[in-house]
Amino acid sequence: VDYDMKQAEIYMLSKKELYNPKTVAAAAIYNEYFGGGMGSIVFQEMRESKALAYSVYSVYQTPGEKDKSHYAMAYIGTQADKLKEAMAGMVDLLNNMPESEKSFELAKKAALEKIRTERITKASILWNYESALKRGLDYDIRKDVYDAVPNMTIADLKAFHEQYIKNGNYNIMVIGKKDGLDMAALKSYGPVQ
């Protein structure tokens, strides 16, 4: 989208399989480890180490209904003149996930703590139950996540990454001032419309 701004907003989206409750625990850890907050691999590599983005994240999104698909998503907010390097950096991370045992253990703790501290009360009980039913479940999926996370290893995370993220077929959406963007760099990822 041609928009008069100094920055470039890049959004990468890859449609995956239909809702699979067996991936929810691994996705929770992946999101904490790889693309979540300020301690995530994506944030540390793209913003802190390489200074290629002012905002960046990557998630594996779980759908709200059983007949909908999971999506792998990545976002980069960068200066227009860093578009080529920022996209190359993100694609490299999506295809070659760095491994850090320390970061992995922190991600596991964060995922468990998130469940421990989240309270579902009052009307939210009904809405959470309704959400579970839409996914074909009759229980709170967080129980599965809470039970699975302590036993997960970095090898499990790597296997998840290999199967659901690496070499994904992404649609890439870009917002920025057209004459300030490196169109040749964009064309290297596929046809530009």
C-alpha positions as CSV (number, residue, x, y, z in Angstrom):
1,V,0.0,0.0,0.0
2,D,1.4,3.4,-1.0
3,Y,1.3,5.6,2.0
4,D,3.2,8.8,2.7
5,M,5.4,7.8,5.6
6,K,9.1,7.5,6.4
7,Q,8.9,4.0,7.8
8,A,7.9,0.7,6.2
9,E,5.4,-1.7,7.8
10,I,6.0,-5.3,6.7
11,Y,3.5,-8.1,7.6
12,M,4.2,-11.7,6.6
13,L,1.4,-14.2,6.7
14,S,1.5,-18.0,6.0
15,K,-1.6,-20.1,6.2
16,K,-1.1,-23.5,7.9
17,E,-3.2,-26.6,8.8
18,L,-6.7,-26.5,10.3
19,Y,-7.0,-26.2,14.1
20,N,-4.9,-28.8,15.8
21,P,-5.1,-28.9,19.6
22,K,-1.9,-31.0,19.7
23,T,0.1,-28.0,18.5
24,V,-1.2,-25.5,21.1
25,A,1.4,-26.2,23.8
26,A,4.3,-26.1,21.4
27,A,2.9,-22.9,19.8
28,A,2.7,-21.3,23.3
29,I,6.3,-22.0,23.9
30,Y,7.3,-20.9,20.4
31,N,5.5,-17.6,20.8
32,E,7.2,-16.9,24.1
33,Y,10.6,-18.0,22.9
34,F,10.8,-16.9,19.3
35,G,8.5,-14.0,18.7
36,G,6.8,-12.7,21.8
37,G,8.2,-9.9,24.1
38,M,11.4,-8.1,24.6
39,G,13.3,-11.2,25.5
40,S,12.3,-13.1,22.4
41,I,14.8,-14.2,19.7
42,V,13.2,-12.0,17.0
43,F,13.2,-8.9,19.2
44,Q,16.8,-9.5,20.4
45,E,18.1,-10.2,16.9
46,M,16.2,-7.7,14.8
47,R,16.0,-4.8,17.2
48,E,18.7,-5.1,19.8
49,S,21.6,-6.8,17.9
50,K,21.1,-5.6,14.3
51,A,19.0,-2.4,14.8
52,L,16.8,-3.3,11.8
53,A,13.4,-2.6,13.4
54,Y,11.7,-0.3,15.8
55,S,9.0,-2.9,16.3
56,V,9.1,-6.6,15.5
57,Y,7.3,-9.9,16.4
58,S,6.4,-13.3,15.1
59,V,3.7,-15.6,16.3
60,Y,2.0,-18.9,15.4
61,Q,-1.7,-18.0,15.8
62,T,-4.2,-20.5,17.0
63,P,-7.7,-20.1,15.4
64,G,-10.9,-19.6,17.3
65,E,-12.8,-22.3,15.5
66,K,-12.0,-25.9,14.6
67,D,-12.6,-25.4,10.9
68,K,-10.2,-22.4,10.6
69,S,-6.5,-22.5,10.0
70,H,-3.5,-21.7,12.1
71,Y,-1.3,-18.9,10.7
72,A,2.4,-18.1,11.0
73,M,2.8,-14.3,11.2
74,A,5.7,-12.0,11.3
75,Y,5.8,-8.2,11.5
76,I,8.6,-5.7,11.0
77,G,8.3,-2.0,11.5
78,T,11.5,-0.5,10.1
79,Q,12.9,2.6,8.3
80,A,12.2,2.4,4.6
81,D,15.9,2.4,3.7
82,K,16.4,-0.7,5.9
83,L,13.7,-2.7,4.2
84,K,16.0,-5.1,2.3
85,E,18.1,-5.9,5.3
86,A,15.1,-6.2,7.7
87,M,13.3,-8.6,5.4
88,A,16.4,-10.7,4.8
89,G,17.0,-10.8,8.6
90,M,13.4,-11.9,9.3
91,V,13.4,-14.6,6.7
92,D,16.7,-15.9,7.9
93,L,15.3,-16.1,11.5
94,L,12.1,-17.8,10.3
95,N,14.1,-20.4,8.4
96,N,17.0,-20.8,10.9
97,M,15.8,-20.5,14.5
98,P,18.7,-19.8,16.9
99,E,18.8,-22.1,19.9
100,S,19.3,-20.9,23.4
101,E,18.7,-23.3,26.3
102,K,18.5,-20.3,28.7
103,S,15.9,-18.4,26.6
104,F,14.0,-21.7,26.2
105,E,13.8,-22.2,29.9
106,L,12.7,-18.6,30.4
107,A,10.0,-19.1,27.8
108,K,8.7,-22.2,29.5
109,K,8.5,-20.4,32.8
110,A,6.7,-17.4,31.2
111,A,4.1,-19.7,29.5
112,L,3.4,-21.5,32.8
113,E,3.3,-18.2,34.8
114,K,0.8,-16.8,32.3
115,I,-1.6,-19.7,32.9
116,R,-1.0,-19.6,36.7
117,T,-1.9,-15.9,36.9
118,E,-4.8,-15.7,34.4
119,R,-8.1,-15.8,36.1
120,I,-11.3,-16.7,34.3
121,T,-14.2,-15.4,36.3
122,K,-17.8,-14.3,36.1
123,A,-19.1,-14.1,32.5
124,S,-15.7,-15.0,31.1
125,I,-16.4,-18.6,32.3
126,L,-19.2,-18.8,29.8
127,W,-17.3,-17.1,27.0
128,N,-14.3,-19.4,27.5
129,Y,-16.5,-22.5,27.4
130,E,-18.2,-21.2,24.2
131,S,-14.7,-20.7,22.7
132,A,-13.7,-24.2,23.6
133,L,-16.9,-25.6,22.0
134,K,-16.1,-23.7,18.7
135,R,-12.8,-25.5,18.7
136,G,-14.4,-28.9,19.3
137,L,-13.4,-29.1,22.9
138,D,-15.4,-29.6,26.1
139,Y,-12.6,-28.5,28.5
140,D,-10.0,-25.7,29.0
141,I,-7.1,-26.3,26.6
142,R,-4.8,-24.5,29.0
143,K,-4.7,-27.7,31.1
144,D,-3.1,-29.5,28.2
145,V,-0.6,-26.7,27.8
146,Y,0.2,-26.6,31.5
147,D,0.8,-30.3,31.7
148,A,2.9,-30.5,28.5
149,V,5.2,-27.5,28.9
150,P,7.4,-28.7,31.9
151,N,8.3,-31.8,29.8
152,M,9.1,-30.0,26.6
153,T,12.7,-29.8,25.4
154,I,14.4,-27.5,23.0
155,A,14.4,-30.4,20.5
156,D,10.6,-30.4,20.7
157,L,10.6,-26.7,19.9
158,K,13.0,-27.2,17.0
159,A,10.8,-30.0,15.6
160,F,7.8,-27.6,15.8
161,H,9.7,-24.9,14.0
162,E,10.9,-27.3,11.3
163,Q,7.3,-28.5,10.7
164,Y,5.3,-25.3,11.0
165,I,7.5,-22.3,10.4
166,K,10.6,-23.1,8.4
167,N,10.4,-22.5,4.6
168,G,6.8,-21.3,4.9
169,N,5.1,-19.8,1.9
170,Y,4.4,-16.3,3.0
171,N,2.2,-13.5,1.6
172,I,4.0,-10.3,2.3
173,M,2.1,-7.0,2.8
174,V,4.0,-3.7,2.9
175,I,2.8,-0.2,3.8
176,G,5.1,2.7,2.9
177,K,5.9,5.4,0.5
178,K,6.2,3.6,-2.8
179,D,9.1,5.7,-4.2
180,G,11.0,5.2,-0.9
181,L,10.8,1.4,-1.0
182,D,13.3,-1.0,-2.6
183,M,11.0,-2.5,-5.1
184,A,13.8,-4.8,-6.5
185,A,14.2,-6.3,-3.0
186,L,10.5,-6.9,-2.7
187,K,10.4,-8.5,-6.2
188,S,13.0,-11.0,-5.0
189,Y,10.3,-12.5,-2.7
190,G,7.7,-12.9,-5.5
191,P,5.4,-10.9,-7.7
192,V,4.5,-7.4,-6.4
193,Q,1.0,-6.1,-6.8
